[in-house]
């Protein structure tokens, strides 16, 4: 199989509220696409030329535009952005909050199979079109709605609140200490977000004390043990990455040493109902074994271990999911995640930083965009283009993107070819 | 690239109304999956074995379960059908009425790239959960809703009614003769549907006279020139095909001569707004040039021409789209489609039969299922398993699946390896 390169991309500022700006999805797609093409030196003439040879395609990740903006059939929307996209194959890929990864997976496979030379992958979601309660109900369709979503106020904080409870139970943790760990995780993500010029929360106040004071007016409980500070927030935004084949690199006389490649991938679905997940994992040392399996598949395909990974972007939809990810990545043994939280391992300056971007909690979580945003951040780090949030020695990075209550699991490893094993 | 085989599949009876039966989507998925696995001799043990090696995946085509049954994140649903699907990678693929083809495309690419050995592709839609006006509004989200759908009663009959009007205008056709041609197309599909034991309309009355008497109580006008008889109808249903790699064929000691392969594919997106489509095609001899381009790409990849294709399954969402497809396939020159309608070329016993299954008008059109249903029918014909609707000398078949007003276009050629050029 041929290598798949990441040429670059773009992300919108996750602070923005597109409805308040009076801008629609076409404006969103135009901004992110124009920026990504500019950053990758791809002209509209080049797009037309590639399209004449049927060598370019578009992959859209989105969860629920049907609900938020009354729109389905999202593939052809780019034809409204610019006529250079007339004729370019395009489709939409969906797995709730992992929708961006489904689009990435399809695009990567198309390029490595030789079908296309250039893939424009865009993840996006406009969520600020409705109030948070209505939006919470929409998000309930990422669980089995009839059983886990319908009539439940904010179903997902409750599901990940259950993950918190089950984690405490499974590993016999001290609940106070566990909640303090979650507060540390929250605070790291907020702190990291302050370095990221596109982060939603970069001007927000958060402290470890605030994150650890739950059940008060400024930090209400939203799902079992979890409070507002444990949650990612409603976000509008889009992220775009441009992938290419080796043939494109050669034809355009680019230097393959300047661009990272996809080194590994993993994709697994777990039992849909949260109860079934917990029942299945009863005798497994991992609380979410299929999430761990996704990571293992990814390491195996890349011929790597956790020792080869310099940083992580993970799906901290809630602090309880990042806590779970620590052992899923192999940073600690399952049940010992607290070590990596307490000893600074996952800090920005730690040995295994998680979410230098701020993650979903700090950077923001426009649902369908997050997988692509993570991939873009892996690209930025390994090419030393992350600016204020650049970590040191970022050779290989791993991302973990979850859909629903980890019903869909996706993992990718990105790094410069130089560091390929 | 490796060959991709079709092992078989299954379709639900498109007469059925699952809501009236009190059955939900899990029941639908269970029936079609159980039937498909039985037809392809794949046991649940085999699925688990393949999954241990991470060599099996599921691809779901669906347009709008969000609207019809309040459910998104459709990939993991099969874990509710049977625990043998725990851990199996799965995702949902969407391009309105071409959703099934997006799922097929992703599955085919995964197999030819060597990522998986077995792919279960399921297209489905439950549409009878709401009345036809509400459903018509849902379907408006397959167009740009704000411009072409919102506040319009039955937007799609109107859009394809406009295709009818533009066709008459572009080729200076006699309108009465054109409408008679559409009635012939309708009647062929209904007649073909009567031979298909899974067709929605197999017990319905239709005659050429009825189809050509528009604007009366029994055949009301629904979109410009088009009447009820020109439309596919609201349908519940699912279709499944099982694809495999050559490695699977060898490991299972199957005879590769018994199974057809995917010989070609095409995928193009056209300008989203219907007005933009017509404006762009003004100086082109084809009224929908990107639909034609999709067919041409498919022929080119298969190294075939129309002469090599023995039958077609096309997207007759409306009779005007099948009329357009005749020249897109290359059966006639554009503007001369009436010849193939009037001289019997596209009849069941003609030299280039279209829709021996009955197509969307005769067999039914559960939106997300149709692409997969077409692929299943190509499989049945080329393996001589189409029973009462088997056509003669079915060596190679082509399918054309459209999304929206042909904003998404997908084409595949299926045939036995023996007949590979």
HADDOCK unambig.tbl for C-alpha pairs under 7 A between the chains (distance, minus, plus):
assign (segid A and resid 70 and name CA) (segid B and resid 141 and name CA) 6.61 0.50 0.50
assign (segid A and resid 70 and name CA) (segid B and resid 145 and name CA) 6.90 0.50 0.50
assign (segid A and resid 71 and name CA) (segid B and resid 141 and name CA) 4.88 0.50 0.50
assign (segid A and resid 71 and name CA) (segid B and resid 145 and name CA) 6.12 0.50 0.50
assign (segid A and resid 72 and name CA) (segid B and resid 141 and name CA) 4.89 0.50 0.50
assign (segid A and resid 72 and name CA) (segid B and resid 142 and name CA) 5.58 0.50 0.50
assign (segid A and resid 73 and name CA) (segid B and resid 94 and name CA) 6.63 0.50 0.50
assign (segid A and resid 73 and name CA) (segid B and resid 95 and name CA) 4.88 0.50 0.50
assign (segid A and resid 73 and name CA) (segid B and resid 96 and name CA) 5.00 0.50 0.50
assign (segid A and resid 73 and name CA) (segid B and resid 141 and name CA) 6.78 0.50 0.50
assign (segid A and resid 73 and name CA) (segid B and resid 142 and name CA) 4.95 0.50 0.50
assign (segid A and resid 74 and name CA) (segid B and resid 95 and name CA) 6.98 0.50 0.50
assign (segid A and resid 75 and name CA) (segid B and resid 95 and name CA) 6.40 0.50 0.50
assign (segid A and resid 76 and name CA) (segid B and resid 269 and name CA) 6.02 0.50 0.50
assign (segid A and resid 76 and name CA) (segid B and resid 272 and name CA) 5.71 0.50 0.50
assign (segid A and resid 76 and name CA) (segid B and resid 407 and name CA) 6.33 0.50 0.50
assign (segid A and resid 76 and name CA) (segid B and resid 408 and name CA) 6.91 0.50 0.50
assign (segid A and resid 77 and name CA) (segid B and resid 272 and name CA) 6.64 0.50 0.50
assign (segid A and resid 79 and name CA) (segid B and resid 271 and name CA) 5.31 0.50 0.50
assign (segid A and resid 79 and name CA) (segid B and resid 272 and name CA) 6.23 0.50 0.50
assign (segid A and resid 80 and name CA) (segid B and resid 272 and name CA) 6.86 0.50 0.50
assign (segid A and resid 86 and name CA) (segid B and resid 269 and name CA) 6.57 0.50 0.50
assign (segid A and resid 86 and name CA) (segid B and resid 270 and name CA) 5.44 0.50 0.50
assign (segid A and resid 86 and name CA) (segid B and resid 271 and name CA) 5.52 0.50 0.50
assign (segid A and resid 87 and name CA) (segid B and resid 268 and name CA) 5.15 0.50 0.50
assign (segid A and resid 87 and name CA) (segid B and resid 269 and name CA) 4.69 0.50 0.50
assign (segid A and resid 87 and name CA) (segid B and resid 270 and name CA) 5.07 0.50 0.50
assign (segid A and resid 87 and name CA) (segid B and resid 290 and name CA) 6.09 0.50 0.50
assign (segid A and resid 88 and name CA) (segid B and resid 268 and name CA) 5.65 0.50 0.50
assign (segid A and resid 88 and name CA) (segid B and resid 269 and name CA) 5.53 0.50 0.50
assign (segid A and resid 89 and name CA) (segid B and resid 267 and name CA) 5.49 0.50 0.50
assign (segid A and resid 89 and name CA) (segid B and resid 268 and name CA) 4.27 0.50 0.50
assign (segid A and resid 89 and name CA) (segid B and resid 269 and name CA) 5.04 0.50 0.50
assign (segid A and resid 90 and name CA) (segid B and resid 269 and name CA) 6.19 0.50 0.50
assign (segid A and resid 91 and name CA) (segid B and resid 94 and name CA) 6.46 0.50 0.50
assign (segid A and resid 91 and name CA) (segid B and resid 95 and name CA) 5.77 0.50 0.50
assign (segid A and resid 91 and name CA) (segid B and resid 102 and name CA) 6.91 0.50 0.50
assign (segid A and resid 92 and name CA) (segid B and resid 93 and name CA) 6.17 0.50 0.50
assign (segid A and resid 92 and name CA) (segid B and resid 94 and name CA) 5.14 0.50 0.50
assign (segid A and resid 92 and name CA) (segid B and resid 95 and name CA) 6.35 0.50 0.50
assign (segid A and resid 93 and name CA) (segid B and resid 92 and name CA) 6.16 0.50 0.50
assign (segid A and resid 93 and name CA) (segid B and resid 93 and name CA) 4.92 0.50 0.50
assign (segid A and resid 93 and name CA) (segid B and resid 94 and name CA) 6.21 0.50 0.50
assign (segid A and resid 94 and name CA) (segid B and resid 73 and name CA) 6.64 0.50 0.50
assign (segid A and resid 94 and name CA) (segid B and resid 91 and name CA) 6.46 0.50 0.50
assign (segid A and resid 94 and name CA) (segid B and resid 92 and name CA) 5.13 0.50 0.50
assign (segid A and resid 94 and name CA) (segid B and resid 93 and name CA) 6.22 0.50 0.50
assign (segid A and resid 95 and name CA) (segid B and resid 73 and name CA) 4.89 0.50 0.50
assign (segid A and resid 95 and name CA) (segid B and resid 74 and name CA) 6.98 0.50 0.50
assign (segid A and resid 95 and name CA) (segid B and resid 75 and name CA) 6.42 0.50 0.50
assign (segid A and resid 95 and name CA) (segid B and resid 91 and name CA) 5.77 0.50 0.50
assign (segid A and resid 95 and name CA) (segid B and resid 92 and name CA) 6.34 0.50 0.50
assign (segid A and resid 96 and name CA) (segid B and resid 73 and name CA) 5.02 0.50 0.50
assign (segid A and resid 102 and name CA) (segid B and resid 91 and name CA) 6.90 0.50 0.50
assign (segid A and resid 106 and name CA) (segid B and resid 106 and name CA) 6.13 0.50 0.50
assign (segid A and resid 109 and name CA) (segid B and resid 109 and name CA) 6.58 0.50 0.50
assign (segid A and resid 109 and name CA) (segid B and resid 110 and name CA) 6.40 0.50 0.50
assign (segid A and resid 109 and name CA) (segid B and resid 113 and name CA) 6.93 0.50 0.50
assign (segid A and resid 110 and name CA) (segid B and resid 109 and name CA) 6.41 0.50 0.50
assign (segid A and resid 113 and name CA) (segid B and resid 109 and name CA) 6.94 0.50 0.50
assign (segid A and resid 113 and name CA) (segid B and resid 113 and name CA) 5.20 0.50 0.50
assign (segid A and resid 141 and name CA) (segid B and resid 70 and name CA) 6.61 0.50 0.50
assign (segid A and resid 141 and name CA) (segid B and resid 71 and name CA) 4.88 0.50 0.50
assign (segid A and resid 141 and name CA) (segid B and resid 72 and name CA) 4.90 0.50 0.50
assign (segid A and resid 141 and name CA) (segid B and resid 73 and name CA) 6.77 0.50 0.50
assign (segid A and resid 142 and name CA) (segid B and resid 72 and name CA) 5.58 0.50 0.50
assign (segid A and resid 142 and name CA) (segid B and resid 73 and name CA) 4.95 0.50 0.50
assign (segid A and resid 145 and name CA) (segid B and resid 70 and name CA) 6.89 0.50 0.50
assign (segid A and resid 145 and name CA) (segid B and resid 71 and name CA) 6.12 0.50 0.50
assign (segid A and resid 267 and name CA) (segid B and resid 89 and name CA) 5.48 0.50 0.50
assign (segid A and resid 268 and name CA) (segid B and resid 87 and name CA) 5.15 0.50 0.50
assign (segid A and resid 268 and name CA) (segid B and resid 88 and name CA) 5.65 0.50 0.50
assign (segid A and resid 268 and name CA) (segid B and resid 89 and name CA) 4.27 0.50 0.50
assign (segid A and resid 269 and name CA) (segid B and resid 76 and name CA) 6.01 0.50 0.50
assign (segid A and resid 269 and name CA) (segid B and resid 86 and name CA) 6.58 0.50 0.50
assign (segid A and resid 269 and name CA) (segid B and resid 87 and name CA) 4.69 0.50 0.50
assign (segid A and resid 269 and name CA) (segid B and resid 88 and name CA) 5.54 0.50 0.50
assign (segid A and resid 269 and name CA) (segid B and resid 89 and name CA) 5.05 0.50 0.50
assign (segid A and resid 269 and name CA) (segid B and resid 90 and name CA) 6.21 0.50 0.50
assign (segid A and resid 270 and name CA) (segid B and resid 86 and name CA) 5.44 0.50 0.50
assign (segid A and resid 270 and name CA) (segid B and resid 87 and name CA) 5.06 0.50 0.50
assign (segid A and resid 271 and name CA) (segid B and resid 79 and name CA) 5.31 0.50 0.50
assign (segid A and resid 271 and name CA) (segid B and resid 86 and name CA) 5.52 0.50 0.50
assign (segid A and resid 272 and name CA) (segid B and resid 76 and name CA) 5.72 0.50 0.50
assign (segid A and resid 272 and name CA) (segid B and resid 77 and name CA) 6.64 0.50 0.50
assign (segid A and resid 272 and name CA) (segid B and resid 79 and name CA) 6.23 0.50 0.50
assign (segid A and resid 272 and name CA) (segid B and resid 80 and name CA) 6.85 0.50 0.50
assign (segid A and resid 290 and name CA) (segid B and resid 87 and name CA) 6.07 0.50 0.50
assign (segid A and resid 407 and name CA) (segid B and resid 76 and name CA) 6.33 0.50 0.50
assign (segid A and resid 408 and name CA) (segid B and resid 76 and name CA) 6.91 0.50 0.50
